[in-house]
Amino acid sequence: MLYRLRQSALLLGTLCRLAVAGTTALTIGTSACAATDLPDGAVLERVVLVARHGIRSPTQSTEGLTLKTGRTWSAWPVPPGSMTEHGRTNLALMATFLRTVYAPLLATLGKPHCTPATSPVFVWADSADARTLETGTIFARVLSRGCVLAPASLPAGKKDPLFNAMANGLVVLDQAAITRTLTALSLKDDARALPPAVHTAEQTLQHLFAPQGCNTLHTACFTAPAQFGWKKGVPHATGGLALSASVAENLLLEYVQGLPPTVTAQQGQANLLATILPAHTYQSQRLRRLPALAAARGQLLLPTLLDLLSSAPPHTVPPSARLILFAGHDTTLDMLASLFGLEWHFTDQPDPTAPDTTLGLEVWRLPGQQTMVRFVLFHQSLAQLRMATPVTERPDGGAAMVLHSSLCPTALCSLAELTSHFSSKPSTAPL
């Protein structure tokens, strides 16, 4: 599927007229507004955000990584899969930035006697992992200026079907159909149809970790043919691409955490990451963004989001909420990208779903009273994640990226256009 993408020159709340229902319009100049498809007088009514958690350690132990790659990896200051203090710092910077961007929606925070039930901020976090609960806590406290001290969630450690409807067996996949699709993709790749950037990523990792090639026993092979099987009811990839994707992501986490590099390259670590991350992105496109998998994973989150966009919030969300945030994973972002027909990449960040990356679904009311939805994306550059610098400290000032959904003819989507692509089943989400 082909997608269109447009980079906005707009930093919401600082570069363009932003009017909010019930508040005074904020005017900073209108020269950039023409590029956003937002007519003068458009009113931002609310926004729904979906964010990836902060920087974490690899989910596999360093001993496991060493066994898998033949190299000794740097030790992490936290257990596998846990968010680091550096990650918390970066996440707070993103939350502070978003609070500034959407300040007009949060005007009531300055009033006395703010409570979670009356706050304009509502946060729901995936309860399955401590890192997403921590992420939700940071977002809740920073966005609400301390009015909301913790996110709403299921009990800690419980799998939340809102973020993955397959986790509790709520959705059962058609294994035969998905296997046929993945087999066809694998055969295509075996026929040397891999994108050049992905092929280069595999070759680069092979040279760095095992330059003698794949013929030696117990040597990491980054160029082996991809294979697919099933594990716990979902497709599971093995082979060179899966290994390349995993190692590339772990090297990125190692770099942004500021740890000593496991492997070094003459072109420098940042350039190395730009070379090898295409393997991770390609693997995500083939598995996480596979339509059948995305539809199954998002069977509860999708209708919940559509309800929130159409002013029919679940009973858990207070009527006062104008900014609703879901603290999830990179898999959550990949799933929504597939469902809503979105695609993006960054020039300063090789991972399109890097830690703290946040997708926004903005609800705008146009002068003719029509309600439209606009997709935007916020991220931190590779250097910002490594150095923990404010989001605004980069050449574009932290500008939001405006995404064009393939479901809609323009960057502004009507609710009817969005909902027409999905079934009208009511959500049974725990929210």
C-alpha positions in Angstrom: 0.0 0.0 0.0 1.3 3.4 -0.9 0.9 6.3 1.6 1.4 10.0 1.3 3.2 12.0 3.9 3.6 15.7 4.4 5.9 17.5 6.8 4.3 20.5 8.5 6.2 23.7 9.1 3.8 24.3 12.0 4.5 24.1 15.7 1.0 24.0 17.2 0.4 26.7 19.6 3.3 28.8 18.5 3.3 29.4 14.8 -0.4 29.6 13.8 -3.8 30.7 14.9 -5.2 28.2 17.4 -8.7 28.8 18.6 -10.2 26.6 21.3 -13.9 26.3 22.1 -14.6 28.2 25.3 -11.3 30.0 25.4 -9.7 33.0 23.8 -8.1 32.4 20.4 -4.3 32.3 20.5 -2.8 34.2 17.6 0.9 34.1 16.8 0.8 34.8 13.1 -0.9 32.9 10.2 1.8 32.6 7.6 2.3 28.9 8.2 -1.3 28.0 8.4 -2.0 27.5 4.7 0.3 24.5 4.6 -1.7 22.7 7.3 -5.1 22.4 5.5 -6.6 24.2 8.5 -8.8 27.2 7.5 -8.7 30.4 9.5 -11.1 30.1 12.4 -10.7 26.4 12.9 -11.3 25.4 16.5 -9.3 22.6 18.2 -11.8 20.8 20.4 -9.7 17.9 21.8 -6.9 15.6 21.0 -6.3 11.9 21.5 -2.6 10.9 21.9 -1.0 7.5 21.7 2.6 7.3 22.9 5.3 4.8 23.1 7.0 4.3 26.5 10.3 5.8 27.3 13.8 4.4 26.8 14.1 0.8 28.2 16.7 -1.9 28.4 16.5 -4.8 25.9 13.8 -7.3 26.8 16.5 -10.0 26.6 19.3 -10.2 29.2 22.8 -9.2 28.2 23.8 -12.8 28.6 21.1 -13.8 26.1 22.2 -11.2 23.7 25.8 -12.3 24.0 24.8 -15.9 23.3 22.8 -14.9 20.3 25.4 -12.5 18.7 28.7 -13.7 19.9 29.6 -10.3 21.3 29.6 -9.1 24.9 27.0 -6.4 25.4 27.2 -3.4 27.7 25.5 -3.8 31.1 22.3 -1.9 31.7 21.5 -0.2 35.1 18.0 -1.8 35.1 16.5 -5.3 34.6 15.5 -6.4 31.1 12.6 -4.5 29.7 12.6 -1.8 32.3 12.6 2.0 31.7 15.7 3.8 32.8 16.1 7.1 34.7 17.4 8.6 31.5 14.3 7.4 29.8 12.1 9.0 32.4 13.9 12.3 31.9 13.4 12.2 28.1 9.8 11.3 28.6 9.2 14.2 30.9 10.7 16.5 28.2 8.2 15.1 25.6 5.3 15.5 28.1 6.3 19.1 28.8 6.5 19.9 25.1 3.0 18.4 24.5 1.6 20.4 27.4 2.9 23.6 25.7 1.6 22.5 22.3 -1.9 21.9 23.6 -1.9 24.5 26.3 -5.2 26.1 25.2 -7.0 22.7 25.8 -5.6 22.7 29.3 -6.6 26.2 30.4 -8.8 24.9 33.3 -5.7 23.4 35.0 -5.1 26.8 36.6 -8.4 26.8 38.4 -8.6 25.7 42.1 -9.8 22.4 43.3 -8.7 20.4 40.3 -9.3 16.7 40.6 -8.9 13.7 38.2 -12.7 13.8 37.7 -12.6 17.4 36.6 -9.2 17.6 34.9 -8.9 18.2 31.2 -6.2 15.5 31.1 -7.0 11.8 31.1 -4.3 9.1 30.7 -4.8 5.3 30.3 -1.7 3.1 30.5 -1.1 -0.5 29.4 -1.0 -2.5 32.7 1.0 -5.4 31.2 4.4 -3.8 31.8 5.9 -1.5 34.4 7.4 0.7 31.7 4.0 1.6 30.3 2.5 2.3 33.7 5.5 4.5 34.5 5.1 6.2 31.2 1.5 6.9 32.0 2.4 8.3 35.4 4.9 10.7 33.9 2.5 11.9 31.2 -0.4 12.3 33.7 1.6 14.3 36.2 3.4 16.6 33.7 0.4 17.2 31.4 -1.9 17.9 34.3 0.6 19.9 36.4 0.2 17.5 39.2 -3.6 17.4 39.2 -3.6 13.7 38.0 -1.0 11.7 39.8 -1.5 8.3 38.2 -2.9 6.9 35.0 -6.0 4.8 34.8 -5.3 1.2 34.0 -6.2 -2.4 34.7 -4.4 -4.0 37.7 -0.6 -4.0 37.3 0.7 -7.0 35.4 -2.6 -7.8 33.8 -2.7 -8.0 30.0 -4.9 -5.2 28.7 -6.8 -6.2 25.6 -7.2 -2.5 24.7 -3.6 -2.6 23.5 -3.6 -6.1 22.1 -6.9 -7.9 21.7 -5.1 -11.1 21.0 -3.3 -11.2 24.3 -6.2 -12.8 26.2 -7.4 -15.0 23.4 -10.2 -12.5 22.6 -9.3 -12.7 18.9 -8.2 -15.9 17.2 -6.2 -15.4 14.0 -6.7 -17.3 10.7 -3.4 -19.0 10.8 -3.7 -20.6 7.4 -4.4 -17.3 5.6 -1.7 -15.4 7.4 0.8 -18.2 6.8 0.1 -18.0 3.1 0.7 -14.2 3.1 3.9 -14.5 5.1 5.2 -17.4 3.0 4.6 -15.3 -0.2 6.6 -12.4 1.4 9.4 -14.7 2.4 9.6 -16.2 -1.1 9.8 -12.7 -2.5 12.7 -11.8 -0.2 14.5 -15.1 -0.9 14.3 -14.1 -4.6 16.6 -11.2 -3.8 13.8 -8.7 -3.7 14.8 -7.2 -0.4 14.9 -3.4 -0.5 18.5 -2.3 -1.0 18.6 -0.5 2.4 17.5 -3.7 4.2 20.1 -5.8 2.3 22.7 -3.3 3.3 21.6 -3.4 7.0 21.9 -7.2 7.1 25.3 -7.1 5.4 26.6 -4.4 7.7 25.6 -6.3 10.9 27.1 -9.5 9.5 30.4 -7.7 8.9 30.4 -6.1 12.4 29.4 -9.2 14.4 30.6 -12.2 12.4 32.7 -11.1 9.4 33.7 -14.7 8.7 30.1 -15.3 7.5 27.4 -17.8 8.3 29.3 -21.0 7.6 30.8 -21.3 11.0 29.0 -23.3 13.7 27.3 -21.1 16.4 28.1 -17.9 14.4 25.4 -15.2 14.2 23.9 -15.2 10.7 22.3 -11.9 9.8 21.7 -12.9 6.2 20.0 -16.2 6.6 16.6 -16.6 4.9 13.6 -15.4 6.9 11.4 -18.1 8.4 8.0 -17.8 10.0 6.3 -20.0 12.5 3.7 -19.6 15.2 4.2 -18.9 18.9 1.4 -18.4 21.4 -1.1 -17.9 18.7 0.7 -15.2 16.7 3.3 -15.4 13.9 6.9 -15.5 15.0 9.8 -14.7 12.7 13.3 -16.2 12.8 16.2 -16.0 10.4 18.5 -13.2 9.3 15.9 -10.4 9.1 14.5 -11.1 12.5 18.0 -11.1 14.1 19.0 -8.0 12.2 15.8 -6.2 13.3 16.3 -7.1 17.0 20.0 -6.3 17.1 19.5 -3.0 15.4 16.8 -1.9 17.8 19.0 -2.9 20.8 21.9 -1.0 19.5 19.7 2.1 19.2 18.6 1.7 22.8 22.2 1.3 23.9 23.2 4.4 22.0 20.4 6.7 23.3 21.0 5.4 26.8 24.6 6.6 26.4 26.2 3.2 27.1 29.5 2.1 25.6 28.9 0.6 22.1 28.9 -3.1 21.7 30.2 -2.7 18.2 31.8 0.4 16.5 31.8 1.5 13.0 34.2 3.9 11.1 31.3 6.1 10.1 30.3 6.7 13.7 27.5 5.2 15.8 24.7 7.6 14.6 25.5 6.8 11.0 25.7 3.1 11.8 22.2 3.2 13.3 20.9 5.0 10.2 22.4 2.1 8.1 21.0 -0.8 10.2 17.6 0.4 11.4 15.9 -0.2 8.0 16.0 -3.9 8.9 13.9 -3.2 12.0 11.5 -0.9 10.1 11.0 -3.5 7.3 10.4 -6.3 9.8 7.8 -4.1 11.5 6.1 -3.4 8.2 5.9 -7.1 7.3 4.6 -8.3 10.7 3.3 -5.6 13.0 1.7 -3.6 10.2 0.3 -6.7 8.4 -3.4 -5.7 8.0 -4.8 -9.0 9.4 -2.6 -8.7 12.5 -3.2 -5.0 13.0 -7.0 -5.4 12.8 -6.9 -8.3 15.3 -4.6 -6.4 17.7 -6.6 -3.2 17.5 -10.1 -4.7 17.7 -10.8 -2.9 21.0 -8.6 0.2 20.7 -9.8 1.2 17.3 -13.5 1.6 18.2 -12.5 3.3 21.4 -10.5 5.9 19.5 -13.4 6.5 17.1 -15.8 7.0 20.0 -13.4 9.5 21.5 -13.2 11.4 18.2 -16.9 11.5 17.9 -17.6 12.9 21.4 -18.9 9.6 22.7 -16.2 8.9 25.3 -16.3 5.6 27.3 -17.7 6.0 30.8 -14.2 5.9 32.4 -13.2 9.1 30.6 -14.5 12.2 32.5 -16.6 14.7 30.4 -14.0 17.4 31.2 -11.2 15.5 29.4 -9.9 17.5 26.4 -6.5 15.7 26.1 -6.7 11.9 26.3 -3.4 9.9 26.2 -2.8 6.2 25.8 0.6 5.0 27.0 1.5 2.0 25.0 4.3 0.4 22.8 5.9 0.7 19.4 3.6 -2.1 18.4 0.6 0.1 19.3 1.9 2.8 16.9 2.6 0.3 14.2 -0.9 -1.1 14.6 -2.6 2.3 14.3 -0.4 3.2 11.3 -1.7 0.1 9.5 -5.4 0.7 10.5 -5.4 4.4 9.6 -3.3 4.1 6.5 -0.4 6.2 7.8 3.3 6.1 7.0 6.2 8.3 8.1 9.9 8.6 8.5 12.3 11.1 10.1 15.5 12.6 8.8 17.0 12.9 12.3 15.7 9.7 13.9 16.3 6.3 12.1 13.5 4.6 14.1 10.0 5.7 13.1 8.6 4.4 16.4 11.4 5.4 18.7 10.9 5.8 22.5 8.5 8.7 23.3 7.1 8.9 19.8 3.5 10.2 20.0 0.7 10.0 17.5 -2.0 12.6 17.8 -5.6 12.5 16.5 -6.8 16.1 16.7 -10.5 17.0 16.5 -11.1 20.3 14.7 -14.3 22.2 14.2 -14.3 24.2 11.0 -16.1 27.5 10.5 -19.0 25.7 8.8 -19.4 23.6 12.0 -18.0 20.4 10.3 -15.8 18.3 12.5 -12.6 17.0 11.0 -9.8 14.8 12.3 -6.1 15.5 11.6 -3.2 13.1 12.3 0.0 14.5 13.7 3.2 13.0 15.0 5.7 14.2 17.6 9.2 12.7 18.1 12.6 13.4 19.5 15.7 13.2 17.3 18.4 10.6 17.9 20.6 13.3 19.4 17.8 14.6 21.7 17.2 11.2 23.1 20.9 10.6 23.7 21.5 14.0 25.3 18.1 14.6 26.9 17.6 18.0 25.4 14.2 19.8 25.1 12.1 18.9 22.1 12.3 22.5 20.8 16.1 22.4 20.5 16.4 21.2 16.9 16.2 23.1 13.6 12.4 22.7 13.2 11.7 23.7 16.7 10.0 20.4 17.4 7.4 20.9 14.7 4.6 18.4 14.5 4.6 16.2 11.4 1.1 16.3 9.7 0.3 12.8 8.3 -2.0 12.1 5.4 -4.2 9.0 5.9 -4.7 6.9 2.8 -8.4 6.6 4.0 -9.0 10.2 3.2 -8.6 12.5 0.2 -6.8 15.3 2.2 -4.9 15.6 5.4 -8.2 16.5 7.1 -10.5 13.5 7.5 -14.2 13.7 8.3 -15.4 11.3 10.9 -17.7 9.8 8.3 -14.7 9.0 6.1 -12.9 7.3 8.9 -15.7 5.3 10.3 -16.9 4.1 6.9 -13.8 2.0 6.6 -14.5 0.0 9.8 -17.3 -2.1 11.2 -19.7 -0.4 13.7 -19.3 -3.1 16.4 -19.5 -1.6 19.8 -16.3 -1.7 21.8 -16.1 -4.0 24.8 -12.8 -2.4 25.9 -12.1 -2.2 29.6 -11.8 1.6 29.4 
